[in-house]
Amino acid sequence: MIPFSKHSVPNKVKKIFEEILKTGWFTHGKYTHLFEKEFKKFTKAKYCTVVSSCTAGLHLSLLALDLKKNSEILIPAMSHTATAHAAEYAGLKVKFLDVNKTTGNIEYETVKKNISKKTKAVMVVHMNGNSCEIKKIKEICDKKKISLIEDCAHGLGTFYQGRHVGNFGVAGSFSFYPTKQITTGEGGVVITNNEKIFKKIKKLKAFGIDKDIRDRKLPGKYDVKMLGFNYRMTELHAAMGLLQLKKYKSFLKRRKQLAKRYILNFKNFSHLRHAIYNKESSFFIFPILTKSRDKLLKHLIKKKIGVSIHYAKSLPFMSYYKKKYKVSKNKFKNSINYADSNISLPVYPKLTIRNVDKISLEIKKFLSEIR
């Protein structure tokens, strides 16, 4: 069996968990601080705060913008439902945009074409660890005075022209879900280079309380000046993330080696499509596109090869959004095609070259035989 995903949490985490359990300090502790410090160092962001999930981070980032209710936000049609949900939580009106047919990413020209006087924000997604055209999108957002938020759930280790994603918009949110490049079980982080946004998110994630627990002159004495949420991360989660983040550069190097191997194995193979190699991609997963997706998926599962789909239905056609926004399929041809044809192949650090060769061979053999 080749699993789709396999975590790389060091055994040392058990010892640290025991330490945390003995101290009884489960939130706001040293590991939370160290994890934030290390993440800030890796991404070169000015500010960083951990949260309970990437979804929470996106929600808080949008709330920190202080947009009026029902303000329009542009969002790619191809993403996890959390992207659009965060906008809905914030009381915004979503306008979905079609994506690139191969990468699944939102494109600059599509953003430019759809910006109107109603548009107050744009949320981009760096699909599969490949950056979208973030610099050009930022430029037009700045020109039009539109807020830009980055959904970096797939984007840890992803760069654009030497700059880590999440640093282009007002804020960038990352995910540490079990299948992600590093995991905290559940959890996320928000980075920003805007001090005002950072301070607001920190308060919003902890009920709107005006003072951190370590900053209170008297225990339990604080004020609540805004309606906030309980979106904090625990010390246990932060410690788990910290240990992996310290080894992440080696994880990232390995992902790129495995991606190169897939690309080599699929060279001149015309029965599928895949993104080209990009040294700035983190290769969260390795996506392939084929018209025989469902048949191939069943075959790989039968062969005990772990695979997934990112994602099987584009957001405008999820029942909730389909009922609410009633969009036309004609405007989302690329997104629909991508949803119907993509398969995510494993590319985690513990995967071997031999595993990649076996997966590649099974795919090529099966697609060649059913033609």
N, C-alpha and C positions, 0 to 999 in steps of 0.2 A: 504493500500500500504506500503510495506517495501522497501525503496529505497536501491540501491546498495551502495551508499556512501552518507555521510552527514557530512558537515564540523563542526568544533568545534571552530569557530572564536568567541571570547567573544564580548559582546555588547560594551565593553569599546573601541573597535577599532574606533567607530564613533567619540568619543571625541578626540582621538589622531589624526584622520584624519582632524578634524576641526583645531586642533593645527598646523598641518603641512601646511594646506591651508593658515592659517594666516601668518605663517613665510615666505611662498613662497620658502622654501628650500626643493626642491623635490628630489634631488639626493645628494649624498656625505654627508648626514646629520647625526645627532646623532643616529637615529634609525637604520640606516645601520650599524654604528659602534657597537651599542649595540647588534644587531642581530648576527653579526659576532663574537663578544666576547662571547655571550651566547652559540652559536653553537660550538665554539672552546672548551669551557668549558665542554659541554656535551659529545663531542666525544673525548676529551683529545688530540686533534691535536695541533701541534705547530702553524700552520698558517691556516687562513680561509678567503675566500673572496666570497661575493655574486655575482651572475651573473643572466642574464636574463632568463636562463633555464638550466636544467641539460644537454641538448644537447650542449648548448654553453660551459658549463663547460668541457665536454668531448672533444670538439673540441679544446679548449684552452689548455687543458692538453696535448693533442697529439702534438699540435704545439710547446709547450714548450720543448718537447723532442728533437727538431731539427733533426728529422729523414729525410733521403733522400727520395725524391719522389719515389713512387712505392715500398717502403720498405714493407715487409710482416708483417701483424699483424693477430694474431689468435683471433677469436671472436666466441662465442657460437651461434649456429644456432637458438636457442630459446631466443628471446628478442624482445623488441620494435625496430622498424626500426631505431630509433635515434642512437642506439649503433653502427650499421654499417655505418649509414650516417656520423657520426662524423669522422670516419676513412676515408671515401671517401672525405669529405671536406678537410681533412689534406693531401690528395694526396697519401694515403697509399693503398696497395693492400690487400684486405681482404681474409683470408682463414677461412672458416667456419668449426666449429667442432660440432660433435653430442653431445648430453647432456644425463644426467641421466634420465631414463624413468619415474621416480616418482617425482623427485624434479624439473626437467627442468634445473638443474644447470650443468655447465661445470665441468668435472672431471679431477683430477690430471693425471691419466694414459693417458687420451686422449690428454691432453696438452703435456705431455712428449713424446708421440708417434709421435706427429705432429711437434715438434720443429725441424727446419733444419737450415742450415747455412744462409738461406734467412730470417729467422724469426728475427725481430728486436723489436717486442712488442707483448704483450698479453693483451687483455682487457677481464676482467671477469665481470659477472653480478650476483648479489645476488638475485636470483629470489624469488618473493613473500615474501621477508623479511627473507629468509633462506640463510645463508652464504654458499658459495661454499667451496671447500677444499683449502681455501685461503693461509694457512700457507705453505702447501706442494708446492702449485703452486708458491708462492713467493720464496721458497728455490731453486727450479729448475731455475726460472728466474734469480735469483742472480748468481747462478752457471754458467749459460750460458751467463750472462751479457746482459740479455734481459729486456727491460723496462716493468713494470707492471702497468696498469691503472685499477681502479675499477669503474664500473658503479653501483652506489648505489642508483639508482632511487627508488628502492623498499626497500632500506636498512637502513633507519633511525631507530635507536633503535635496530639494529641487531649487535650482537657481535660474535666473534669467540675466544674461550678460554679466555674470559674476556676482549678482546680488541675490540673496536668498528671498524666495517668495514670501509674502506676508509683510514685506517692508515697503511695498509700493503704494498700497491703499492706506486708508485711515487706520485699519487694523486687520490682522490676519489670524484666523483660528485654526488650530491643529487638533487632530484626533489621536487618541491612544487606545482605541478599541482593540480587542484581542487580535484581529487580523492585520492591524496596522504595523508599520515598520518597527516601532517600539510600542509596548503596551503597558498600561497601568490597570488593566482589567476594564475599567471604564475611566474616562477622564479626558481632559483637553487642556489647551493653553492658548492664551491670546497674547500676541505681540503687537506693539505699536510704537511709533516714534513721536507720538503726540502726548505730552504730559497731562493735559486736561482730560483727554479721552481715557488714559490709563487710570487716573484717580477716580473718575466716575465709574469705570468698570469695576474697580476694586471695591467700591462702596456698594454698587448694585449687586455684586455676587454674594455679598454677606449682609442681606436684609436691609441695606441702606444705612447701616450703622456708621457713625461718623469717625470712630476711632478703632484701629486694630487692637487686638487684645493685649499686645505688648506695649502699646502706647498709652494705656489708661493709667492715670495717676492712682485711682482707686479701683480695685477689682469690681466688675459689674456696673461701673458708672460710665454711661455713654448716652448718646442721643441718636434718634433716627430722623433724618431730614429728608428722606425720599423713600418711595416704595421700592424695596429691593427683593432679592430672591435668595434662596439657599442653594447656591451654585458652587460651593467650595469643593476642593479636593482634600482627601485625608493624607496624613503623613505616610501611611502604609502605601498608598498609591504613588505618592511622590517619590518615595524611596525606591520603589520598583522601577519607575521611569528613569530616575537618576543613574542607577547602575547600568541600564542599557544605553542611555545617552552617552555615557563616558566611553562606550565601545562602539558607538554608532558609525564612526568613520570607517571602521573595518567592515561593518555590516553593509554600508553603502558601496564600498569598493567591490564586495562580493556580488551584490545585486547587479552591478554594471557588468561584471564578468559573465554572469549567467544570462543577462539580456543579450550580450554580444554573441553568446553561443546559440541562443534561439535564432537570432538574425542570420548567423552563418548557416545554421541547419535549414532555414527556410529560403535561402538564397536561390533565386531562379525557380521557385515553386509557385506556380501561377494560381493555385486553387484557394489561396487565402491572401488577405492583406494584413499588414501590421505597420505600426509607426516605425520610422527610421531611427537609427541610433543617434542619441543626443547626449553628449557628455555631461550636460547640466540637468538631465532627467534623473530622478531618484529610482525609477522603476518600482513603484509601489506594487504593481502587478505587471505582467506582460500580456497585453491584449492582442488577440487576433480577431479578424473579421471574416466570416464565411457565410454563404447563403445556406449551407447545410448545417447551421449551428446546432439545432436541436438534435439532429441525428448524431453529430459528432459528440455532443455533450453526453448523450446516453452511452455512446461507445466508450468514451474515456472513463465514465463512472463504472461501467461494467468491467473495465480493465483495472479498476481500483486506482485511478489517477484523479487526485483532487483538483477540481476546477470550480469556477464560479462565473457569475455574470455581473458586470457593472455598466449598465443596469438593464433589466429585461423589459422595462416600460418607461418611456419618457414621461417626465413630470406632468405635462399638460393633460395627459390621458390617464393619470391615476384618478380613480373615481371622485375623490374630493375636489380636485382641481378641474376635472372635466365638467363636473356639475356647476362649479362656481364661475368658471371663466369661458366655457363653451367655445374653445378655439377650433380653428379649421385644420384638418390634417394636411392640407396643401401647404401650410406655412412651416411644416416641420418634417419635411421629407427626409432630411439627413438624420435627424434625431430618431425618427421611426425606424429607418434602415439600420442605424447603429444599434438600437435596442434589440432589433430582430436578428442581428448577425454577430454580436460580440461575445467572445469567450475570454475569461481571465485565466491565464496560466500561472502556476506558482513560480515565485522567484525570490524566496526567502533565503537568508544566509546559510542555513543548514542543508539546503538542497545541494546535491552534487551535480557535477558535469554529466556524470553517467545518467542521473535522473533526467536531466534536460534532454539528453540524447534519446532516451527511451520515450519520453513524452513526444518529442518532435517526430520520431520515427512512426509512432502509433498514429499521429495526426496525418502525416504525409501518406502513409499506407492506406488509411481509411478513406481519405478524401480522393485519392487516386482511383480506388476501387469502385466508388459509388458514382463516378462520372460516366 
